[in-house]
Amino acid sequence: MRKILSLLLIFITFTAAFAGGVNENIVNNTISMPLKESSGERSISEILYSLSNVYALLDRYYLYDIDNEEMAENLISAMIASLGDKYSYYVKAEDMSDYEEQYTGEYVGIGTYVAKMNPIYADINDPLTWMLQIVSPFPGGPAERAGLRANDLISAINGESVFTLNATEASRLLRGKEGEALTLDVYRDGTEFELTLMPEHVITPNLAYDVIYDDIGYLHLYMFNESSYESAEKALSDMINQGINSLIIDLRNNGGGTVDTCEKITDMFLSEGAIVTVRFKEDSGIEDSTYYADRNTMLDSDVPIVILVNGGTASASEIMTAALKDNNRATVIGSQTFGKGIIQSVIPYNGGFLCFTDANYYTPNGDSIHEVGIKPDIIIEERNYSEEELKSYEEFLSTDKINSFIEENPVYSIENVERFADLNANSGVPRDLLSLLLRNEYYYRMDYDERPVVLVDYDEVLKEAITFLGKEL
């Protein structure tokens, strides 16, 4: 505390050169305050004692009124930020409506789940420490349609750097406003490019399902929330009644959700075996738990299951993937998953909530997939593009060629997609990306209720799954 006091006095003296002098009464009274000397690492009680002394000083001498509530909110935010964990954060009461809209119902935005380190840990030479990271683009949102991917990083939004922003501030800026374009500076695999997107109403359903090729069930789980289990139960029951002989579970760009819901849905497909083991801090007083399949098995064990994954398959969706894979209940096809092997608790506080990491989870085989991910049984890597191709892509999206073509050719067909690719063959954009961009735009211009659940065209991972299950394309 002597060192702290010395620094305080130095600061006051330095300020006096500009402010006209030092108030000796304040300095003398500060010296007489019962400040405790520190030796080594301090206990939490000593730290709180120190903070109370700082507050007493400010309360007595600070010229203006102090907003105690604002101070308390900022202290809590700083406390959570000091953990250095991008998955731990504090959502203030005033931000609750913005936060909840992203996970329930419908909201205006570009449709992404994101994460960001607190700016106090920002290192300009390490993009992961200060850029906004896309965990997964939401199916159907403007971000996915424009080709943004899991693990893409955003360094600036409409020219404003995210370097000094916390996760809540950056997320709010990223949402934008309906009808006002958002220009993003995107960083991918060492290459930077710019994308302009238009925020719109994004619907956040739990899942979609259909029966394809006469007897293959297709279940696309978008997220795991409180109502996902009931929705999945109804969907699976309906497909079973239609006589499915195999099932594809699409977990691509599923950013996770509640672990309890994930466990219950996973249990639908397992008659026995471990689902996940959760391990807490040793001194937490909470015992480690292993969850086993023991209820509500709905699908016969001889019905083949394929799971589709990619870099946006994260957290709870990785729990489900690993459980079915390790128990030899499913074949996994796609690319390496995101790698989030930790769990957070959400505690209501003062109208908002605290979210903090409190456990690791381990797969049935005893593996931690944190920052590693899950390797598929059949690997189909996501297409990587060169710096020149990405620059061409950036320039192409700034044109009106997609809109113009669809206005002249309003009906989706493979022939129209191929013709579009031919017309723009000299754009520098790879043909597969041109085809995918146009196909997606056709799809998302349809009324929501009229959109087909499954689009096989230009989806190599889904095609592989269908072939794996014995169908000819």
WOSUL-V167739 format. One record per backbone hydrogen bond with DSSP energy under -0.5 kcal/mol. CO is the residue of the C=O (numbers start at 0). NH is the residue of the N-H. Records with the same first field share a line. If there is no record, write none. Layout:
CO->NH + NH
This chain:
0->4
1->5
2->6
3->7
4->8
5->9
6->10
7->11
8->12
9->13
10->14
11->15
12->16
13->16
14->17 + 18
15->19
21->23
22->26
23->27
24->28
25->29
26->30
27->31
28->32
29->32
32->34
42->46
43->47
44->48
45->49
46->50
47->51
48->52
49->53
50->54
51->55
52->56
53->57
54->58
55->59
56->60
57->61
64->66
65->67
66->70
67->71
68->72
69->73
70->74
71->75
72->76
73->77
74->78
75->79
76->80
77->81
79->82
80->83
83->85
84->87
85->115
88->354
89->91
90->352
91->94 + 95
92->95
94->98
95->99
96->100
97->101
98->101
99->102 + 103
104->203
106->108 + 201
108->199
109->142
110->137
112->134 + 135
114->132
117->120
118->121
122->125
124->126
125->122 + 128
126->129 + 130
130->132
131->153
132->114 + 134
133->150
135->112
137->140
140->144
141->145
142->147
143->146
148->151
151->133
152->154 + 186
153->131
154->161
155->184
156->159
158->160
159->156
161->164
165->169
166->170
167->171
168->172
169->173
170->174
171->175
176->179
178->180
179->198
181->183 + 196
182->157
183->185 + 194
184->154 + 155
185->192
186->152
187->190
190->187
192->185
194->183 + 196
196->181 + 198
198->178
199->108
200->202
201->106
202->204
205->221 + 222
207->219
209->211 + 217
211->214 + 215
212->214
214->216 + 244 + 245
215->211
216->247
217->209 + 219
218->220 + 249
219->207 + 221
221->254
222->224
223->257
224->227 + 228
226->230
227->231
228->232
229->233
230->234
231->235
232->236
233->237
234->238
235->239
236->240
237->241
238->243
239->242
244->303
245->216
246->248 + 305
247->218 + 249
248->250 + 307
249->220
250->253
252->254
253->313
255->223
257->261
258->262
259->263
260->264
261->265
262->266
263->267
264->267
265->268
266->269
267->297 + 298
272->292
275->290
276->278 + 361
277->288
278->359
280->283
281->284
284->286
288->277
290->274 + 275
297->299
299->302
301->303
303->246
304->330
305->248
306->332
307->250
308->334
309->312
311->313
312->337
313->316
314->317 + 318
315->319
316->320
317->321
318->322
319->323
320->324
321->325
322->326
323->328 + 329
324->327
330->306
331->376 + 377
332->308
333->379
338->340 + 370
340->360
342->357 + 358
344->346 + 355
345->347
346->353
348->351
351->348
352->90
353->346
354->88
355->344
357->280
358->342
359->278
361->276
362->365
366->362 + 368
368->371 + 372
373->336 + 375
376->378
377->333 + 379
385->389
386->390
387->391
388->392
389->393
390->394
391->395
392->396
393->397
394->397
395->398
399->403
400->404
401->405
402->406
403->407
404->408
409->411
412->416
413->417
414->418
415->419
416->420
417->421
418->422
419->423
421->424
423->426
424->427
429->433
430->434
431->435
432->436
433->437
434->438
435->439
436->440
437->441
438->442
439->443
440->444
441->444 + 445
442->445
446->449 + 450
447->450
453->455
455->458
457->459
458->462
459->463
460->464
461->465
462->466
463->467
464->468
465->470
466->469
